[in-house]
Amino acid sequence: MLRPFNLQGIESKTKKHLSWFYGFLEPVIE
């Protein structure tokens, strides 16, 4: 099972990946 601090670490990494992903998609969508 994941502990809260591990979950926070994964969440921050996911947010970084999502921000990069949206930064890549934005010019493609427009």
PDBQT receptor file of N, H, CA, C and O in Angstrom, charges set to zero:
ATOM      1  N   MET A   1       0.837  -1.208   0.000  1.00  0.00    +0.000 N 
ATOM      2  CA  MET A   1       0.000   0.000   0.000  1.00  0.00    +0.000 C 
ATOM      3  C   MET A   1       0.871   1.258   0.000  1.00  0.00    +0.000 C 
ATOM      4  O   MET A   1       1.960   1.285   0.574  1.00  0.00    +0.000 OA
ATOM      5  N   LEU A   2       0.366   2.280  -0.651  1.00  0.00    +0.000 N 
ATOM      6  H   LEU A   2      -0.518   2.259  -1.118  1.00  0.00    +0.000 HD
ATOM      7  CA  LEU A   2       1.112   3.541  -0.699  1.00  0.00    +0.000 C 
ATOM      8  C   LEU A   2       0.858   4.348   0.554  1.00  0.00    +0.000 C 
ATOM      9  O   LEU A   2      -0.268   4.427   1.045  1.00  0.00    +0.000 OA
ATOM     10  N   ARG A   3       1.912   4.941   1.059  1.00  0.00    +0.000 N 
ATOM     11  H   ARG A   3       2.827   4.876   0.660  1.00  0.00    +0.000 HD
ATOM     12  CA  ARG A   3       1.759   5.833   2.208  1.00  0.00    +0.000 C 
ATOM     13  C   ARG A   3       1.553   7.259   1.712  1.00  0.00    +0.000 C 
ATOM     14  O   ARG A   3       1.936   7.584   0.588  1.00  0.00    +0.000 OA
ATOM     15  N   PRO A   4       0.954   8.111   2.539  1.00  0.00    +0.000 N 
ATOM     16  CA  PRO A   4       0.615   9.475   2.098  1.00  0.00    +0.000 C 
ATOM     17  C   PRO A   4       1.782  10.227   1.473  1.00  0.00    +0.000 C 
ATOM     18  O   PRO A   4       1.604  10.887   0.449  1.00  0.00    +0.000 OA
ATOM     19  N   PHE A   5       2.984  10.143   2.067  1.00  0.00    +0.000 N 
ATOM     20  H   PHE A   5       3.129   9.607   2.899  1.00  0.00    +0.000 HD
ATOM     21  CA  PHE A   5       4.105  10.913   1.511  1.00  0.00    +0.000 C 
ATOM     22  C   PHE A   5       4.535  10.337   0.161  1.00  0.00    +0.000 C 
ATOM     23  O   PHE A   5       4.997  11.079  -0.705  1.00  0.00    +0.000 OA
ATOM     24  N   ASN A   6       4.389   9.028  -0.025  1.00  0.00    +0.000 N 
ATOM     25  H   ASN A   6       4.014   8.425   0.679  1.00  0.00    +0.000 HD
ATOM     26  CA  ASN A   6       4.694   8.446  -1.332  1.00  0.00    +0.000 C 
ATOM     27  C   ASN A   6       3.677   8.924  -2.358  1.00  0.00    +0.000 C 
ATOM     28  O   ASN A   6       4.021   9.221  -3.502  1.00  0.00    +0.000 OA
ATOM     29  N   LEU A   7       2.415   8.992  -1.930  1.00  0.00    +0.000 N 
ATOM     30  H   LEU A   7       2.136   8.750  -1.001  1.00  0.00    +0.000 HD
ATOM     31  CA  LEU A   7       1.352   9.433  -2.824  1.00  0.00    +0.000 C 
ATOM     32  C   LEU A   7       1.588  10.874  -3.248  1.00  0.00    +0.000 C 
ATOM     33  O   LEU A   7       1.353  11.230  -4.403  1.00  0.00    +0.000 OA
ATOM     34  N   GLN A   8       2.049  11.704  -2.322  1.00  0.00    +0.000 N 
ATOM     35  H   GLN A   8       2.240  11.415  -1.383  1.00  0.00    +0.000 HD
ATOM     36  CA  GLN A   8       2.336  13.100  -2.655  1.00  0.00    +0.000 C 
ATOM     37  C   GLN A   8       3.469  13.186  -3.672  1.00  0.00    +0.000 C 
ATOM     38  O   GLN A   8       3.417  13.996  -4.597  1.00  0.00    +0.000 OA
ATOM     39  N   GLY A   9       4.483  12.357  -3.503  1.00  0.00    +0.000 N 
ATOM     40  H   GLY A   9       4.525  11.698  -2.752  1.00  0.00    +0.000 HD
ATOM     41  CA  GLY A   9       5.599  12.363  -4.447  1.00  0.00    +0.000 C 
ATOM     42  C   GLY A   9       5.139  11.965  -5.842  1.00  0.00    +0.000 C 
ATOM     43  O   GLY A   9       5.547  12.570  -6.833  1.00  0.00    +0.000 OA
ATOM     44  N   ILE A  10       4.287  10.946  -5.916  1.00  0.00    +0.000 N 
ATOM     45  H   ILE A  10       3.955  10.455  -5.111  1.00  0.00    +0.000 HD
ATOM     46  CA  ILE A  10       3.765  10.508  -7.213  1.00  0.00    +0.000 C 
ATOM     47  C   ILE A  10       2.887  11.600  -7.816  1.00  0.00    +0.000 C 
ATOM     48  O   ILE A  10       2.915  11.836  -9.024  1.00  0.00    +0.000 OA
ATOM     49  N   GLU A  11       2.106  12.263  -6.961  1.00  0.00    +0.000 N 
ATOM     50  H   GLU A  11       2.083  12.071  -5.980  1.00  0.00    +0.000 HD
ATOM     51  CA  GLU A  11       1.202  13.301  -7.455  1.00  0.00    +0.000 C 
ATOM     52  C   GLU A  11       1.990  14.459  -8.053  1.00  0.00    +0.000 C 
ATOM     53  O   GLU A  11       1.624  14.982  -9.105  1.00  0.00    +0.000 OA
ATOM     54  N   SER A  12       3.073  14.865  -7.386  1.00  0.00    +0.000 N 
ATOM     55  H   SER A  12       3.370  14.441  -6.531  1.00  0.00    +0.000 HD
ATOM     56  CA  SER A  12       3.883  15.978  -7.893  1.00  0.00    +0.000 C 
ATOM     57  C   SER A  12       4.536  15.591  -9.218  1.00  0.00    +0.000 C 
ATOM     58  O   SER A  12       4.616  16.413 -10.130  1.00  0.00    +0.000 OA
ATOM     59  N   LYS A  13       5.004  14.345  -9.332  1.00  0.00    +0.000 N 
ATOM     60  H   LYS A  13       4.939  13.677  -8.590  1.00  0.00    +0.000 HD
ATOM     61  CA  LYS A  13       5.594  13.890 -10.592  1.00  0.00    +0.000 C 
ATOM     62  C   LYS A  13       4.541  13.869 -11.692  1.00  0.00    +0.000 C 
ATOM     63  O   LYS A  13       4.811  14.255 -12.829  1.00  0.00    +0.000 OA
ATOM     64  N   THR A  14       3.334  13.412 -11.345  1.00  0.00    +0.000 N 
ATOM     65  H   THR A  14       3.114  13.098 -10.422  1.00  0.00    +0.000 HD
ATOM     66  CA  THR A  14       2.265  13.359 -12.338  1.00  0.00    +0.000 C 
ATOM     67  C   THR A  14       1.917  14.754 -12.826  1.00  0.00    +0.000 C 
ATOM     68  O   THR A  14       1.686  14.959 -14.017  1.00  0.00    +0.000 OA
ATOM     69  N   LYS A  15       1.880  15.718 -11.905  1.00  0.00    +0.000 N 
ATOM     70  H   LYS A  15       2.068  15.551 -10.937  1.00  0.00    +0.000 HD
ATOM     71  CA  LYS A  15       1.568  17.095 -12.299  1.00  0.00    +0.000 C 
ATOM     72  C   LYS A  15       2.638  17.637 -13.234  1.00  0.00    +0.000 C 
ATOM     73  O   LYS A  15       2.326  18.364 -14.177  1.00  0.00    +0.000 OA
ATOM     74  N   LYS A  16       3.901  17.290 -12.982  1.00  0.00    +0.000 N 
ATOM     75  H   LYS A  16       4.155  16.700 -12.215  1.00  0.00    +0.000 HD
ATOM     76  CA  LYS A  16       4.973  17.753 -13.865  1.00  0.00    +0.000 C 
ATOM     77  C   LYS A  16       4.807  17.145 -15.249  1.00  0.00    +0.000 C 
ATOM     78  O   LYS A  16       4.967  17.837 -16.255  1.00  0.00    +0.000 OA
ATOM     79  N   HIS A  17       4.485  15.850 -15.309  1.00  0.00    +0.000 N 
ATOM     80  H   HIS A  17       4.355  15.288 -14.493  1.00  0.00    +0.000 HD
ATOM     81  CA  HIS A  17       4.294  15.196 -16.600  1.00  0.00    +0.000 C 
ATOM     82  C   HIS A  17       3.089  15.779 -17.324  1.00  0.00    +0.000 C 
ATOM     83  O   HIS A  17       3.126  15.979 -18.538  1.00  0.00    +0.000 OA
ATOM     84  N   LEU A  18       2.011  16.055 -16.571  1.00  0.00    +0.000 N 
ATOM     85  H   LEU A  18       1.982  15.892 -15.585  1.00  0.00    +0.000 HD
ATOM     86  CA  LEU A  18       0.811  16.606 -17.197  1.00  0.00    +0.000 C 
ATOM     87  C   LEU A  18       1.074  18.000 -17.734  1.00  0.00    +0.000 C 
ATOM     88  O   LEU A  18       0.621  18.338 -18.828  1.00  0.00    +0.000 OA
ATOM     89  N   SER A  19       1.802  18.817 -16.976  1.00  0.00    +0.000 N 
ATOM     90  H   SER A  19       2.170  18.543 -16.087  1.00  0.00    +0.000 HD
ATOM     91  CA  SER A  19       2.092  20.180 -17.436  1.00  0.00    +0.000 C 
ATOM     92  C   SER A  19       2.935  20.130 -18.710  1.00  0.00    +0.000 C 
ATOM     93  O   SER A  19       2.730  20.938 -19.616  1.00  0.00    +0.000 OA
ATOM     94  N   TRP A  20       3.885  19.187 -18.789  1.00  0.00    +0.000 N 
ATOM     95  H   TRP A  20       4.051  18.531 -18.053  1.00  0.00    +0.000 HD
ATOM     96  CA  TRP A  20       4.692  19.028 -20.000  1.00  0.00    +0.000 C 
ATOM     97  C   TRP A  20       3.821  18.534 -21.151  1.00  0.00    +0.000 C 
ATOM     98  O   TRP A  20       3.971  18.974 -22.291  1.00  0.00    +0.000 OA
ATOM     99  N   PHE A  21       2.911  17.615 -20.839  1.00  0.00    +0.000 N 
ATOM    100  H   PHE A  21       2.789  17.257 -19.913  1.00  0.00    +0.000 HD
ATOM    101  CA  PHE A  21       2.041  17.038 -21.861  1.00  0.00    +0.000 C 
ATOM    102  C   PHE A  21       1.126  18.100 -22.452  1.00  0.00    +0.000 C 
ATOM    103  O   PHE A  21       0.961  18.176 -23.669  1.00  0.00    +0.000 OA
ATOM    104  N   TYR A  22       0.525  18.929 -21.579  1.00  0.00    +0.000 N 
ATOM    105  H   TYR A  22       0.659  18.867 -20.590  1.00  0.00    +0.000 HD
ATOM    106  CA  TYR A  22      -0.354  19.996 -22.062  1.00  0.00    +0.000 C 
ATOM    107  C   TYR A  22       0.457  21.047 -22.815  1.00  0.00    +0.000 C 
ATOM    108  O   TYR A  22      -0.022  21.599 -23.806  1.00  0.00    +0.000 OA
ATOM    109  N   GLY A  23       1.671  21.330 -22.364  1.00  0.00    +0.000 N 
ATOM    110  H   GLY A  23       2.060  20.882 -21.559  1.00  0.00    +0.000 HD
ATOM    111  CA  GLY A  23       2.521  22.283 -23.069  1.00  0.00    +0.000 C 
ATOM    112  C   GLY A  23       2.851  21.789 -24.471  1.00  0.00    +0.000 C 
ATOM    113  O   GLY A  23       3.054  22.590 -25.383  1.00  0.00    +0.000 OA
ATOM    114  N   PHE A  24       2.905  20.465 -24.645  1.00  0.00    +0.000 N 
ATOM    115  H   PHE A  24       2.740  19.814 -23.904  1.00  0.00    +0.000 HD
ATOM    116  CA  PHE A  24       3.171  19.878 -25.958  1.00  0.00    +0.000 C 
ATOM    117  C   PHE A  24       1.907  19.885 -26.820  1.00  0.00    +0.000 C 
ATOM    118  O   PHE A  24       1.980  20.113 -28.028  1.00  0.00    +0.000 OA
ATOM    119  N   LEU A  25       0.749  19.636 -26.202  1.00  0.00    +0.000 N 
ATOM    120  H   LEU A  25       0.690  19.450 -25.221  1.00  0.00    +0.000 HD
ATOM    121  CA  LEU A  25      -0.497  19.542 -26.965  1.00  0.00    +0.000 C 
ATOM    122  C   LEU A  25      -1.065  20.900 -27.346  1.00  0.00    +0.000 C 
ATOM    123  O   LEU A  25      -1.708  21.032 -28.387  1.00  0.00    +0.000 OA
ATOM    124  N   GLU A  26      -0.835  21.911 -26.514  1.00  0.00    +0.000 N 
ATOM    125  H   GLU A  26      -0.313  21.804 -25.668  1.00  0.00    +0.000 HD
ATOM    126  CA  GLU A  26      -1.480  23.206 -26.733  1.00  0.00    +0.000 C 
ATOM    127  C   GLU A  26      -1.248  23.748 -28.142  1.00  0.00    +0.000 C 
ATOM    128  O   GLU A  26      -2.227  24.085 -28.808  1.00  0.00    +0.000 OA
ATOM    129  N   PRO A  27      -0.018  23.853 -28.634  1.00  0.00    +0.000 N 
ATOM    130  CA  PRO A  27       0.178  24.366 -29.998  1.00  0.00    +0.000 C 
ATOM    131  C   PRO A  27      -0.416  23.447 -31.059  1.00  0.00    +0.000 C 
ATOM    132  O   PRO A  27      -0.770  23.906 -32.146  1.00  0.00    +0.000 OA
ATOM    133  N   VAL A  28      -0.530  22.156 -30.756  1.00  0.00    +0.000 N 
ATOM    134  H   VAL A  28      -0.243  21.784 -29.874  1.00  0.00    +0.000 HD
ATOM    135  CA  VAL A  28      -1.105  21.221 -31.734  1.00  0.00    +0.000 C 
ATOM    136  C   VAL A  28      -2.608  21.442 -31.861  1.00  0.00    +0.000 C 
ATOM    137  O   VAL A  28      -3.157  21.391 -32.962  1.00  0.00    +0.000 OA
ATOM    138  N   ILE A  29      -3.273  21.687 -30.730  1.00  0.00    +0.000 N 
ATOM    139  H   ILE A  29      -2.827  21.728 -29.836  1.00  0.00    +0.000 HD
ATOM    140  CA  ILE A  29      -4.726  21.862 -30.728  1.00  0.00    +0.000 C 
ATOM    141  C   ILE A  29      -5.115  23.186 -31.382  1.00  0.00    +0.000 C 
ATOM    142  O   ILE A  29      -6.096  23.243 -32.124  1.00  0.00    +0.000 OA
ATOM    143  N   GLU A  30      -4.366  24.238 -31.119  1.00  0.00    +0.000 N 
ATOM    144  H   GLU A  30      -3.569  24.192 -30.517  1.00  0.00    +0.000 HD
ATOM    145  CA  GLU A  30      -4.726  25.558 -31.647  1.00  0.00    +0.000 C 
ATOM    146  C   GLU A  30      -4.548  25.636 -33.165  1.00  0.00    +0.000 C 
ATOM    147  O   GLU A  30      -4.808  26.679 -33.764  1.00  0.00    +0.000 OA
TER     148      GLU A  30
